[in-house]
Amino acid sequence: MAAADYILRRANRSDADGILSAHRDSIRVIGPLFYPPDIVDDWGGPLTGDLYVRAMDRGEVFFIAVGAIDGEPAVLGFATHRVRGEQHRTAVYVRGAAARRGIGSALFRLAEADALASGADSIHVDASLAAVDFYKANGFQATGRGEHRLRTGRLMPCVFMQKTLTRV
């Protein structure tokens, strides 16, 4: 998928359902390659559009890629930037059909630029096992292995990663 096949922009509240659809698709299509069904179900099951609206209201910034799926406009993926405690954090999700086409990296660069503009020196992620190679390719280094607590309370194996940011 060429960059001309999608547009990148900052998301707003009206994009919440599109973000939800892309998030669930990413988890359901890519997640089973790395996790058993119970974890995949708990990872994607409790998501709602309101989750993204509340996150935006708390200051989390979402960037989306919008393109077409079966001729209909759709959110192909998203990236976020948020501050939790002292850490600047990110997450990137791309629909299975749009994966490995540069969309996730393009979205991450927007989140990274937002973190830099916010004064961040580094950015952190609890990377799913499915995303470790993606984050490594985007300059992250593993700082440890552990578990990420899903909204249901279930623990999901992950890799803690960090990227030191450089001001240009």
Sine and cosine of phi, psi and omega as CSV:
sin_phi,cos_phi,sin_psi,cos_psi,sin_omega,cos_omega
0.00,0.00,0.89,-0.45,-0.01,-1.00
-0.98,0.20,0.40,-0.92,0.00,-1.00
-0.83,0.56,-0.47,0.88,0.02,-1.00
-0.94,0.35,-0.25,0.97,-0.02,-1.00
-1.00,0.06,-0.05,1.00,0.02,-1.00
-0.46,-0.89,0.33,-0.94,0.09,-1.00
-0.88,-0.48,0.54,-0.84,0.06,-1.00
-0.96,-0.29,0.68,-0.73,0.07,-1.00
-0.34,-0.94,0.26,-0.97,0.11,-0.99
-0.96,0.29,0.69,-0.72,-0.02,-1.00
-0.99,0.14,0.38,-0.93,0.13,-0.99
-0.78,-0.63,0.03,-1.00,-0.10,-1.00
-0.83,0.56,-0.56,0.83,-0.04,-1.00
-0.94,0.33,-0.17,0.98,0.03,-1.00
-1.00,0.01,-0.02,1.00,-0.14,-0.99
-0.83,0.55,-0.70,0.71,-0.02,-1.00
-0.93,0.37,-0.56,0.83,0.08,-1.00
-0.92,0.39,-0.63,0.78,0.06,-1.00
-0.90,0.44,-0.70,0.71,0.03,-1.00
-0.84,0.55,-0.72,0.69,-0.02,-1.00
-0.88,0.47,-0.70,0.71,0.02,-1.00
-0.91,0.41,-0.66,0.76,-0.01,-1.00
-0.88,0.47,-0.77,0.64,0.00,-1.00
-0.88,0.47,-0.67,0.74,0.00,-1.00
-0.87,0.49,-0.72,0.70,-0.01,-1.00
-0.86,0.52,-0.73,0.68,-0.02,-1.00
-0.90,0.43,-0.70,0.71,-0.10,-1.00
-0.97,0.26,-0.48,0.87,-0.02,-1.00
-1.00,0.00,-0.70,0.71,-0.09,-1.00
-1.00,-0.04,-0.60,0.80,-0.05,-1.00
-0.80,0.60,-0.70,0.71,-0.05,-1.00
-0.90,0.44,-0.24,0.97,0.06,-1.00
-0.96,0.28,-0.27,0.96,-0.11,-0.99
-0.79,-0.61,-0.31,0.95,-0.10,-1.00
-0.72,-0.69,0.44,-0.90,0.06,-1.00
-0.95,0.31,0.30,-0.95,-0.07,-1.00
-0.83,0.56,-0.59,0.81,-0.03,-1.00
-0.91,0.42,-0.61,0.79,0.04,-1.00
-0.94,0.33,-0.69,0.72,0.02,-1.00
-0.86,0.51,-0.69,0.72,0.02,-1.00
-0.88,0.47,-0.70,0.72,0.00,-1.00
-0.95,0.32,-0.50,0.87,0.00,-1.00
-0.93,0.37,-0.73,0.68,-0.08,-1.00
-0.99,-0.15,-0.34,0.94,-0.12,-0.99
-0.87,0.49,-0.75,0.66,-0.12,-0.99
-0.99,0.10,0.17,0.98,-0.02,-1.00
-0.97,0.26,0.64,-0.77,0.09,-1.00
-0.64,-0.77,0.35,-0.94,0.05,-1.00
-0.87,0.50,-0.54,0.84,0.01,-1.00
-0.88,0.48,-0.48,0.88,0.03,-1.00
-0.84,0.55,-0.68,0.73,-0.04,-1.00
-0.96,0.28,-0.60,0.80,0.04,-1.00
-0.89,0.45,-0.72,0.69,0.01,-1.00
-0.89,0.45,-0.63,0.78,0.03,-1.00
-0.89,0.45,-0.68,0.74,0.05,-1.00
-0.88,0.47,-0.66,0.75,0.01,-1.00
-0.89,0.45,-0.47,0.88,0.03,-1.00
-1.00,0.06,0.00,1.00,0.06,-1.00
0.96,-0.27,-0.03,1.00,0.05,-1.00
-0.94,0.34,0.70,-0.72,-0.03,-1.00
-0.97,-0.23,0.75,-0.66,0.02,-1.00
-0.90,-0.43,0.67,-0.74,0.13,-0.99
-0.87,-0.49,0.64,-0.77,-0.03,-1.00
-0.79,-0.61,0.43,-0.90,0.18,-0.98
-0.94,-0.33,0.81,-0.59,0.00,-1.00
-0.90,-0.43,0.78,-0.63,0.02,-1.00
-0.51,-0.86,-0.39,-0.92,-0.03,-1.00
-0.89,-0.45,0.63,-0.78,0.16,-0.99
-0.81,-0.59,0.86,-0.51,-0.06,-1.00
0.80,0.60,0.63,0.78,0.06,-1.00
0.98,0.19,-0.01,1.00,-0.01,-1.00
-0.95,-0.33,0.64,-0.77,0.05,-1.00
-0.88,0.47,0.65,-0.76,-0.03,-1.00
-0.42,-0.91,0.43,-0.90,0.16,-0.99
-0.97,0.23,0.86,-0.51,-0.02,-1.00
-1.00,0.06,-0.42,0.91,-0.01,-1.00
-0.01,-1.00,0.12,-0.99,0.01,-1.00
-0.47,-0.88,0.35,-0.94,0.13,-0.99
-0.70,-0.72,0.47,-0.88,-0.01,-1.00
-0.79,-0.62,0.35,-0.94,0.19,-0.98
-0.69,-0.73,0.79,-0.61,0.05,-1.00
-0.57,-0.82,0.34,-0.94,0.08,-1.00
-0.93,-0.37,0.82,-0.57,0.06,-1.00
-0.82,-0.57,0.92,-0.39,-0.10,-1.00
0.91,0.42,-0.84,-0.54,0.02,-1.00
-0.99,-0.11,-0.06,1.00,-0.11,-0.99
-0.98,-0.20,0.67,-0.74,0.21,-0.98
-1.00,0.04,0.75,-0.66,-0.11,-0.99
-0.79,-0.61,0.36,-0.93,0.02,-1.00
-0.63,-0.78,0.24,-0.97,0.17,-0.99
-0.44,-0.90,0.60,-0.80,0.02,-1.00
-0.71,-0.71,0.77,-0.64,0.05,-1.00
-0.72,-0.70,0.67,-0.74,0.03,-1.00
-0.73,-0.69,0.66,-0.76,0.06,-1.00
-0.81,0.58,0.52,-0.86,0.01,-1.00
-0.82,0.57,-0.68,0.73,-0.04,-1.00
-0.94,0.35,-0.31,0.95,-0.02,-1.00
-0.96,-0.28,0.01,1.00,-0.07,-1.00
-0.93,0.36,0.45,-0.89,0.09,-1.00
0.89,0.45,0.58,0.81,0.01,-1.00
-0.79,-0.62,0.21,0.98,0.04,-1.00
1.00,-0.01,-0.09,1.00,-0.03,-1.00
-0.92,0.39,-0.72,0.70,-0.01,-1.00
-0.87,0.49,-0.68,0.73,0.01,-1.00
-0.91,0.41,-0.64,0.77,0.04,-1.00
-0.89,0.45,-0.66,0.75,0.04,-1.00
-0.91,0.41,-0.69,0.72,0.00,-1.00
-0.86,0.51,-0.65,0.76,0.00,-1.00
-0.85,0.52,-0.57,0.82,0.06,-1.00
-0.92,0.39,-0.69,0.72,0.03,-1.00
-0.90,0.43,-0.64,0.77,0.02,-1.00
-0.90,0.45,-0.68,0.73,0.02,-1.00
-0.89,0.45,-0.62,0.79,0.04,-1.00
-0.91,0.42,-0.65,0.76,0.04,-1.00
-0.89,0.46,-0.70,0.71,0.04,-1.00
-0.88,0.48,-0.69,0.72,0.01,-1.00
-0.90,0.44,-0.40,0.92,0.02,-1.00
-1.00,0.04,0.01,1.00,0.04,-1.00
1.00,-0.06,0.20,0.98,-0.03,-1.00
-0.94,0.35,0.61,-0.79,0.14,-0.99
-0.99,-0.17,-0.33,0.94,0.02,-1.00
-0.45,-0.89,0.26,-0.96,0.03,-1.00
-0.69,-0.72,0.63,-0.78,-0.13,-0.99
-0.87,-0.50,0.40,-0.91,0.07,-1.00
-0.48,-0.88,0.59,-0.81,0.24,-0.97
-1.00,-0.06,1.00,-0.08,-0.13,-0.99
-0.99,0.16,0.77,-0.64,0.16,-0.99
-0.90,0.43,0.36,-0.93,0.03,-1.00
-0.87,0.50,-0.48,0.88,0.03,-1.00
-0.93,0.37,-0.41,0.91,-0.14,-0.99
-0.96,-0.29,-0.05,1.00,-0.08,-1.00
-0.84,0.55,-0.75,0.66,-0.02,-1.00
-0.90,0.44,-0.61,0.79,0.06,-1.00
-0.86,0.51,-0.76,0.65,-0.03,-1.00
-0.92,0.39,-0.61,0.79,0.07,-1.00
-0.86,0.51,-0.70,0.72,0.00,-1.00
-0.90,0.44,-0.34,0.94,0.01,-1.00
-0.97,-0.25,0.38,0.93,0.19,-0.98
1.00,-0.05,0.12,0.99,0.02,-1.00
-1.00,0.10,0.45,-0.89,0.11,-0.99
-0.83,-0.56,0.61,-0.79,0.04,-1.00
-0.93,0.36,0.68,-0.73,0.07,-1.00
-0.92,-0.40,-0.13,0.99,0.03,-1.00
0.28,-0.96,0.21,-0.98,0.06,-1.00
-0.93,-0.37,0.46,-0.89,0.02,-1.00
-0.08,-1.00,-0.54,-0.84,-0.03,-1.00
-0.71,-0.70,0.60,-0.80,0.06,-1.00
-0.96,-0.27,0.74,-0.67,0.01,-1.00
-1.00,0.09,0.87,-0.49,0.04,-1.00
-0.97,0.24,0.22,-0.97,-0.03,-1.00
-0.86,0.51,-0.44,0.90,0.01,-1.00
-0.99,0.16,-0.18,0.98,-0.07,-1.00
0.99,-0.16,-0.29,0.96,0.03,-1.00
-0.90,0.44,0.58,-0.81,0.05,-1.00
-1.00,-0.09,0.69,-0.72,-0.03,-1.00
-0.86,-0.51,0.81,-0.59,0.05,-1.00
-0.83,0.56,0.65,-0.76,0.01,-1.00
-0.49,-0.87,0.09,-1.00,0.09,-1.00
-0.85,-0.53,0.82,-0.57,0.06,-1.00
-0.98,0.18,0.77,-0.64,-0.08,-1.00
-0.71,-0.70,0.41,-0.91,-0.01,-1.00
-0.59,-0.81,0.56,-0.83,0.11,-0.99
-0.81,-0.59,0.80,-0.61,0.11,-0.99
-0.99,0.16,0.78,-0.62,-0.06,-1.00
-1.00,-0.06,0.60,-0.80,-0.02,-1.00
-0.89,-0.46,0.78,-0.62,0.06,-1.00
-0.99,0.14,0.70,-0.72,-0.03,-1.00
-1.00,-0.05,0.00,0.00,0.00,0.00
